[in-house]
Amino acid sequence: MRNAAAEFHDWLLSKCSVEEAGYTTPCWMWQCVLCKSGYAHAPIPVRFNPTKRKYRIHRQAYIRLVGPVPDGLPLDHLCRNRSCVNPRHLEPVTVTENTRRGLGITDTHCRAGHEFTPENTTLYTSKWGGLCRQCRTCRNAYMRDWQRNFRPSRATASPGIVRTAIDGGSDASPAVVYAAVAGRSGELDEGGVMDSGVHSQVNTR
């Protein structure tokens, strides 16, 4: 009687196209549903999966044909083909290492067409601990646009902050409260300087 690993291997290959894709050995390219990010993502037969859950097929291939994946580690596609489910093309690595490897093979330009040169590329750590890259030109343009259109004005601080400060709270600095009150009451002079009479209206304890 054949074991479960052999049966899963045969089922997996029946859903794949074995192709030479530039790696040292052929890729098993998944021919069924791919998720938006390009990975094989589908339920596996009930005889292997009584819960009928959907899985990333490449992870199931590694677990069932190679062994368990260490906790917290993603599987890196050594062949750089996300739809490949050949377990021999997968390696458990840290999130940072997985991202670092990806940086060397991803697009050479950002979505806006700016080249990822050393001068135009910034790296930052995501909230998941991975290393990510960002187009410096796009980032600078975004910040300029935010400063121009979306940055909260000191003269339009929310009434809640003004009310809290006037009542003796400490949600806002005196300067913000003064500007908010002046802006609300129209008591800013032509240079944007607050009328000194406004100060007496605010309790800044």
VENQUIGI-V170786 format. One record per helix or strand of 3 or more residues. SS is the DSSP state (helix for helix, strand for strand). FROM is the first residue (numbers start at 1). TO is the last residue. If there is no record, write none. Layout:
BEGIN
SS:FROM:TO ; SS:FROM:TO
END
This chain:
BEGIN
helix:4:14 ; strand:16:19 ; strand:27:30 ; strand:40:43 ; strand:54:56 ; helix:57:65 ; strand:74:77 ; helix:87:89 ; strand:90:93 ; helix:95:103 ; strand:121:125 ; strand:131:135 ; helix:136:149 ; helix:154:156 ; helix:159:166 ; helix:174:185 ; helix:196:201
END
